[in-house]
Amino acid sequence: MKTTDIAVIGAGPAGLSCAVEAAKSGARVTVLDENLKPGGQLFKQIHKFFGSREHRAGIRGFRIGQQLLEATERLDVQVLLDAAVYGIYEDRLIAYITDGRDHTIKAKKIVLATGASENALAFPGCTLPGVMGAGAAQTMINVNRVLPGKKIIMVGSGNVGLIVSYQLMQAGADVVALIEAAPKIGGYGVHAGKIRRAGVPIYTSTTIKEVLGEEKVEGVITASLDEKWQHIEDTEKRFEADTVCLAVGLSPLTELAWMAGCEFTFIPPLGGHVPIHDRNMESTLTGVYIAGDITGVEEASSAMEEGRLAGVACAESLGYYNEKQALALKNEIWDRLDALRTGPFGEGRFTAKLKQLEARRQLA
């Protein structure tokens, strides 16, 4: 049976950051991911990151992914790809499938960095070819170099909807309109400004009423919403489109945490049911840590910081860092996390995270 000090499940921004930080201490780290390539969402992100130098501002997401992968190689982190984890058992025994065969690995510590999945939206015509998640469209253009369509309606004005709209235009698509059910834009003004300057109209308090077409998307009918989120009569607009991209939020991928027996709390701003954790990112199960969007959906920068925090905490618990060394590192990471959760877009996340930590204290 394979053994390791720390097993990280998920090779996205949180998982890779965790692996690098833990391996720096001298710990043996193994990363498992069901995909054929590591890096998660970073390799779809061609835009530059915001924030400070510590948050890698000015560096494009795929470059950050490359840097993390290079660091795992330098630090001899074992990365197992095409390895779908399907069970976590007693004594932190992990079961996974690769090459069509079952395998197990036993870890002293486990970090769940499984990320999140895109939400769907139901409306007449939502199952037609041409209706897809914004993340799927981003994968097509930035990874596979294939346009999902020529005339696109984007649903959702959070940062994902705004950024992917701009990237679709860079790839040669015509983003006909962006619609948002809420009364105001959900993402950063700088992203909204870019697509508005490019001529894309943004309609708030608006939703899809129907997608037209027999075998594929051929058009979209929208309708305005009142303050109770109900359709307003005679406000329909028709758009010619062949693609509808849905950027209507993410949900944490928590199946393994449920299976392992972690206790959960329900916090809507974080995506719903999320595992409870402490300031070391340790769940209610001793030796099982969480990091990234599984803890609550935020930005990639926050995911990487949470991964680093979990990595340091795991290394400390195994004796690779003493208390003083670990405290200094963790304080630096928490300072960066707190900075990411300030301002008008971060305050809600900050409050939600406090609720998550308070839930852990109440269980103690």
N, C-alpha and C positions, 0 to 999 in steps of 0.2 A: 504493500500500500504506500502511495506517495504521502509525504508529510511536508509541511511548511510552517514557518512561524506565523505568517499572516496571509490569508487568502482573501483577495479582493474580487468580488463578483461584479463585473462591469468595467469595460475598458474605455469609458467616456472621460470627460474632463475631470469628474470627481474621482473616479477609480484610478486613473493614471497619476493624478496629483497625489493621491494617497500612497500609491505604490512608490513613487519617487521619494516622498518625504520619509516614509518608513525605511526604505532601503538605504537612505543616507546614514541612518543610525547603525547600520550593519545587520539589520534583520533580513531574514530570508523571506522574500515576497513572491507570491504566485498570483497572477491575474487571470481570471477566466472570463471569456466573453463569447456569446453565441454567434457573433458576426464573423465574417471572413476577414475583416480588417479592423484594427483597433482605432480609437480616436473618437468614436461616438459622433456627436453633433458638430464637433469642431471642424471636421473636414468638409462640412457643407457651408461653413461660414467664411465667406470671402471678404466680409466687411471688417473694418478696423474696430477694435474694442475701445470703450470709453473708460473714464476713471483716471486713476493716477498711474505713475510708472509702476508702482507695486502691483497694480491690476492689469499690467501689460497694455496700457493705453497706446493706441497707434499701431498695434500689431494685429494683423489679420488672423482670424480664428484658425484657419488651416495651418498657418505658420506656428501658432501656439501648440497645436496638435503635434506637428513635426518635432518641436523642441521637447515636448514631453516624451515622445517615443524615443528620441535620441538619448534622453536622460535614463529611461528604463534600460536601454542597451548598455550604457556606461556602467550602470549600477547592478548589472546582472539580474534584473527582474525577469522572472519566467512568465511569459505571456502565452497563454493557451487560447487559441482562437478556434472558431467553429466548435465551441465547448458549451453546450446548453445545460446549465445547472437546473436540475429538476427536484432536488431535495436537500434539506439540511437536517441532519439527525443528531442524536445524542452525542456528547463529547465533540461537537463541532466537526462531524463527519459530513463531507459534501459529496453528493452523487451527481455526475454529469455524463452527458453523451457526446462523444466525438467519433468521427469516422464510422458511425453506426454501431458503436460499441459502448457499453457501460463502463464507467471508471469511477473511482473514489479518491478523495484526497482528504487527509485529516489536518486541520489547522489549529494552532493554539489560539488564534484570534481570527475572526471573520469580519470583513467590512462589506456591507451591501451597498453598492453604488449602481443600482439597476436603472436609474433614470425615470423617465415618464413617457407616456404615449399620448398621441393627439386625440382630442375629443372629436366626436362626430356631431352632426346636426341633421335632424329629420325634417324633411319638407317634400312635397310632391316632386318626384324626379330626382331625389337624392341618390338613387342607386344607378343612375345612368352613367355609362362611360364618359369620363371627362370631369366628374366630380371627385375631388381628392383633397387630402390634407395639404396644407401649405408646406409642411415638412417633406412630403412626398415630391411636391413640385421642386422644392429646393434641392433635393437629392438628384432629381432628373437633370436640372440645369447645371449644377455646380460639380457634381460627381460624374454623371453619365453623359453630360453635354448633349442632352436631348430636350427640346422644347415640349412641354406638356400640351401646348396649344398656342394659337395665334392671338385670340381675343379673349381676355381673361377677366372674370369678376372675382375680386378678393373679398371674402367675408371675414371681418374682424380687424380692428385697428390697433391691436396691441403691437408690441415691438416686432413680433414674428410676422404679422400681416404687413406691417409697413416695410420692414427690411426685405422680405421676400418679394413684395411688389416691385421694389426698386431693382432687385436682382433679376426679376423676370424681364423688366424693361432693358436692363443691360444685356440680357441674353437675346433680345430681339423680339420679345412679345409685346403686344399692345394691351396694357392694363386699362380696360374700359372704365372701370369704377371700383372704388373701395367702399363697402357699406359696413356700418356699425350699428348694432341694435341699441347700444347705450347712447345717452344724449351728448356724450363728448368722446373725443379720441382717447384711447387707452394707453398709447405708447408715448415715447419721447417726442417732443415737438420738432427736434432736429430731423428725425426720420420722416415725420409727416410733412415737414417743409420741403424735403427733397422731392417727394413724389408729387406734391402740389405744384412745385415749380416746373416739373416735367409735364404738367397738364392733366394729371389724374384727379378727377373730382372725388371728394370724400363726402359721403352722405351719412350723417349720424341719425339716430332714432329711425333706422331703416333696417328692414330684414328681407330675406328672400320669401316670396309668396309661392313661387313655382318655378321649376326649371322645365323648359320646353324641349321637346325632341322625342323621337321614337327609338332610335338605336344609339343615339349619342346626344350630348348637349348641343342645342341649336339656338337657345335664347334663354333669357332670365327675366322674370317679372318680380319686381320688388314692391314693397309697400311701406308707408311710413307708420311709425308706432307712436301711441300716445304715452302719457306719463305712467300709465298702468301696463305698458308693454303690449297693448292690444292694437290690432290693425285699424288704421283710420280709413274709412271708406273713401273711394274715389281718389286715392293717392298713388295708384299703381303706375310704375314706369316700366317700360320694356327696353331691354338691352340685347343687342346682337352679341352673342358670345359662344365660344365652343368649349370653354373650360371654366369651372368654378373651383376656387381654392378656399378651403376652410381653415381659418386661423382663429378658432374659437376656444382656445385654451388647451391645457394639458392635464393629465391625471397621473399621479405617482404610480409607478409600477411596484406594487407592494406585495405581490403574491408570495414571494419567498419569505418575506418578513412575517406574513400571516402564518405561513406553513411552519416556520421555525418556532412560533409561539410568542412573538413580540406583542406587547400591549400597545393599543392604538388610542388616538384621540381624534375627534372630528373638528377640523378647522377649515372652513370653506375658502378663505383667502389663500391657503396653501395647497388647495386642490382636493380637499375632502378628508378622507381617513388617512392619517399619517402615523408612522411609528413614533412613540414617545422616546425622547433621548435626553441625556444630560449635557453639560457643557463640554464634555469630552467626546460627544457624539456617540456615546455608548447607549444602546437600547436597554430595555428592561431585562433582557437576557444577558447575563454576565459573559463577556467576551465576544459579543456580537455588536458591531458598530454600524452606523448608517451614515451616508454622505451623499450630497447632491440632491437631485429632484425627488428622490424617494422620501426625503425629509420634508418636502414641500417645494412646489415649483417656484424657482427663481431664475436668475440669469446664470450663464456659464461661469462668470467670475466668482459668484457666490459658491457655486458647486465646487470649483477648484479649491477655494479656501476651506470649505468644509472637509474636502478630501484630505487636505494637508493637516487639518486639525485631527481628524481620525487617525491619520498615519502617525503623527507625533504621540497621540494618546496610546495607541497600540504599542509603539516602540517603548514608551515609558513603562507600561504595564508588564512588558517582558524583560525589563531591566537594561535596555539598550540606552536609555537616557536616565539620569538621576532626576530627582524632583525639581531641583533648581534649573537644570538645563531645559527640562520639558516646560516648566512654568514660563520661562522667558520666551520660548518659541510659541507657546499657546497664546500668551498675551499679545504678541505681535500679530498673530493670525486673527484673534478676536478684534483687535483694533481695525484691521482691514475689513473684516466682516461688518462691523458696526458702521464703518464709513460707507460701505455699499448699501446699507439699509437706512440711510438718511435721505432727506429731501422728500418732495411730494410723492414720488413713485416708490420710495423705499419705506416710508413710515408704516404703511399697512403691513408690510412683510415683517418689520421690526416688532410691531405689536403682536402679530401672529406667532412669531418665534418665541416671544416672551411667554405666551400662553402654553406653547409646547413645553418649554422648560419648567413652567409652573406645574404642569400636569405631572412631570417627572418628580418634582419635589413633593407633591402631594402623595405620591406612591411610596416615597422613601420611608 
